[in-house]
Amino acid sequence: MKNVASFIIIVLFSAIGYAQNGPKIEFTAPDNTIDYGKISKSDNGVRSFEFTNTGDAPLLIISAESTVSSIVVTKPGTAIMPGKKGKIDVKYNMTPGPIRKTITVETNAVNQPEGRVALKIKGEVL
């Protein structure tokens, strides 16, 4: 009987966790990754991570930063309303060689651990 009661309690708490209200962020890029592929140095290096607020409250992009200076990140300056789309622009400086970089985005989204999302870019500059 204890096992059945414990199981029911676990299921209820799990259901409550999935039914969170608030802003939610969903990126369109598979695995939150943009693949530059093999590109020439003359490319402008700008790509955009598009997302949608699938929650029921305004989504705030608090910060969007890279740990390296070779990437310039531009985030939306205003809140993204429920059901609306937004984008985060990333400009890589096109230094020849492989690209394997991560951008950390901090939000008020309830569907991400601590509201943080890791975005990745990869490819190769020829």
Secondary structure, 3 states (H helix, E strand, C coil): CHHHHHHHHHHHHHHHHHCCCCCCEEECCHHHEEEEEEECCCCCCEEEEEEEECCCCCECEEEEEECCCCEEEECCCCCECCCCEEEEEEEECCCCEEEEEEEEEEECCCCCHHHEEEEEEEEEEC
